[in-house]
């Protein structure tokens, strides 16, 4: 996986939605929060495969991970984080390929598929609530 300094620079260069936290956090905090593509409850092997399939979207995934990690647990923030992921993936696709390259449009389809997965009530919402609960447990200690 790309190093965090490089990912952070790409997030800033592309001006991704929700990038403020990614740019402001210390590297150690960023490293603890960013765990790649997919929720923590998925087996490591599946997450590694998802990382390989979503390489062009890593900057968008990093921003999304941070929005989940620092979630306030509300439905509104959940919907906003998922919209950010979709639009940020489209920005990454536009950055990866020129307008006349079919791969750009294939990435759009992949971005929408990711959006559907993270928005699913039993998949995305579960991960959102778990991230919120984990944050609350850390605050209580």
DONU-188902 format. One record per residue (C-alpha): chain; residue in one letter; residue number from 1; x, y, z. Coordinates in nm, 3 decimals, decimal comma. Example, Ala and Ser with C-alpha at 12.3 -4.5 7.8 and 13.67 -1.06 7.14 Angstrom:
2
SITE c r   k       X       Y       Z
SITE A A   1   1,230  -0,450   0,780
SITE A S   2   1,367  -0,106   0,714
//
This chain:
141
SITE c r   k       X       Y       Z
SITE A X   1   0,000   0,000   0,000
SITE A X   2   0,112   0,353  -0,075
SITE A X   3   0,282   0,534   0,213
SITE A X   4   0,070   0,780   0,410
SITE A X   5   0,278   1,084   0,315
SITE A X   6   0,219   1,016  -0,052
SITE A X   7  -0,152   0,947   0,002
SITE A X   8  -0,191   1,265   0,204
SITE A X   9  -0,020   1,464  -0,073
SITE A X  10  -0,255   1,312  -0,331
SITE A X  11  -0,558   1,395  -0,115
SITE A X  12  -0,441   1,758  -0,098
SITE A X  13  -0,356   1,779  -0,469
SITE A X  14  -0,695   1,641  -0,573
SITE A X  15  -0,875   1,854  -0,311
SITE A X  16  -1,096   1,567  -0,204
SITE A X  17  -1,414   1,630  -0,008
SITE A X  18  -1,357   1,590   0,365
SITE A X  19  -0,979   1,622   0,324
SITE A X  20  -0,930   1,861   0,616
SITE A X  21  -0,890   1,587   0,878
SITE A X  22  -0,647   1,388   0,659
SITE A X  23  -0,428   1,696   0,624
SITE A X  24  -0,448   1,802   0,988
SITE A X  25  -0,393   1,476   1,176
SITE A X  26  -0,048   1,366   1,292
SITE A X  27   0,092   1,076   1,090
SITE A X  28   0,065   0,837   1,387
SITE A X  29  -0,309   0,908   1,427
SITE A X  30  -0,359   0,876   1,054
SITE A X  31  -0,178   0,542   1,050
SITE A X  32  -0,397   0,410   1,333
SITE A X  33  -0,719   0,521   1,159
SITE A X  34  -0,646   0,424   0,798
SITE A X  35  -0,682   0,051   0,750
SITE A X  36  -0,745   0,021   0,377
SITE A X  37  -1,056  -0,080   0,189
SITE A X  38  -1,340  -0,248   0,374
SITE A X  39  -1,463  -0,260   0,732
SITE A X  40  -1,259  -0,410   1,011
SITE A X  41  -1,497  -0,703   1,052
SITE A X  42  -1,395  -0,847   0,713
SITE A X  43  -1,117  -1,108   0,716
SITE A X  44  -0,771  -0,970   0,641
SITE A X  45  -0,737  -1,169   0,318
SITE A X  46  -1,056  -1,021   0,176
SITE A X  47  -0,946  -0,672   0,275
SITE A X  48  -0,612  -0,724   0,100
SITE A X  49  -0,796  -0,829  -0,215
SITE A X  50  -1,022  -0,524  -0,192
SITE A X  51  -0,713  -0,304  -0,155
SITE A X  52  -0,569  -0,453  -0,473
SITE A X  53  -0,893  -0,393  -0,663
SITE A X  54  -0,937  -0,035  -0,543
SITE A X  55  -0,584   0,100  -0,585
SITE A X  56  -0,687   0,411  -0,786
SITE A X  57  -0,925   0,502  -0,502
SITE A X  58  -0,683   0,479  -0,208
SITE A X  59  -0,685   0,855  -0,139
SITE A X  60  -1,067   0,853  -0,133
SITE A X  61  -1,069   0,543   0,088
SITE A X  62  -0,831   0,711   0,332
SITE A X  63  -1,064   1,011   0,368
SITE A X  64  -1,359   0,774   0,409
SITE A X  65  -1,176   0,572   0,676
SITE A X  66  -1,113   0,890   0,871
SITE A X  67  -1,477   0,993   0,845
SITE A X  68  -1,573   0,651   0,983
SITE A X  69  -1,307   0,650   1,254
SITE A X  70  -1,415   0,991   1,383
SITE A X  71  -1,786   0,934   1,322
SITE A X  72  -2,045   1,103   1,537
SITE A X  73  -2,275   0,802   1,490
SITE A X  74  -2,553   0,997   1,317
SITE A X  75  -2,735   0,887   1,004
SITE A X  76  -2,676   1,230   0,845
SITE A X  77  -2,297   1,205   0,883
SITE A X  78  -2,309   0,847   0,753
SITE A X  79  -2,483   0,962   0,435
SITE A X  80  -2,241   1,253   0,391
SITE A X  81  -1,936   1,028   0,436
SITE A X  82  -2,069   0,789   0,173
SITE A X  83  -2,141   1,073  -0,071
SITE A X  84  -1,787   1,197  -0,013
SITE A X  85  -1,656   0,850  -0,098
SITE A X  86  -1,851   0,841  -0,426
SITE A X  87  -1,747   1,188  -0,539
SITE A X  88  -1,388   1,141  -0,425
SITE A X  89  -1,366   0,813  -0,618
SITE A X  90  -1,492   0,993  -0,928
SITE A X  91  -1,226   1,261  -0,875
SITE A X  92  -0,963   0,985  -0,844
SITE A X  93  -1,092   0,818  -1,163
SITE A X  94  -1,073   1,150  -1,349
SITE A X  95  -0,718   1,191  -1,223
SITE A X  96  -0,618   0,839  -1,325
SITE A X  97  -0,737   0,848  -1,687
SITE A X  98  -0,820   1,101  -1,956
SITE A X  99  -1,181   1,158  -2,059
SITE A X 100  -1,146   0,942  -2,371
SITE A X 101  -1,009   0,634  -2,193
SITE A X 102  -1,266   0,361  -2,125
SITE A X 103  -1,091   0,277  -1,797
SITE A X 104  -1,213   0,605  -1,647
SITE A X 105  -1,572   0,498  -1,702
SITE A X 106  -1,504   0,148  -1,571
SITE A X 107  -1,376   0,316  -1,252
SITE A X 108  -1,700   0,518  -1,234
SITE A X 109  -1,892   0,190  -1,225
SITE A X 110  -1,657   0,056  -0,959
SITE A X 111  -1,698   0,378  -0,758
SITE A X 112  -2,076   0,345  -0,769
SITE A X 113  -2,051  -0,021  -0,663
SITE A X 114  -1,838   0,083  -0,365
SITE A X 115  -2,090   0,354  -0,280
SITE A X 116  -2,374   0,100  -0,286
SITE A X 117  -2,177  -0,135  -0,060
SITE A X 118  -2,087   0,128   0,200
SITE A X 119  -2,445   0,261   0,195
SITE A X 120  -2,602  -0,078   0,256
SITE A X 121  -2,786  -0,090   0,590
SITE A X 122  -2,639  -0,425   0,697
SITE A X 123  -2,287  -0,361   0,571
SITE A X 124  -2,203   0,009   0,575
SITE A X 125  -2,428   0,114   0,861
SITE A X 126  -2,299  -0,171   1,077
SITE A X 127  -1,940  -0,058   1,013
SITE A X 128  -2,039   0,303   1,088
SITE A X 129  -2,196   0,215   1,423
SITE A X 130  -1,902  -0,010   1,515
SITE A X 131  -1,656   0,271   1,436
SITE A X 132  -1,859   0,512   1,649
SITE A X 133  -1,877   0,267   1,939
SITE A X 134  -1,503   0,201   1,918
SITE A X 135  -1,435   0,576   1,935
SITE A X 136  -1,668   0,613   2,233
SITE A X 137  -1,495   0,325   2,414
SITE A X 138  -1,155   0,494   2,359
SITE A X 139  -1,289   0,820   2,502
SITE A X 140  -1,421   0,647   2,814
SITE A X 141  -1,081   0,493   2,896
//
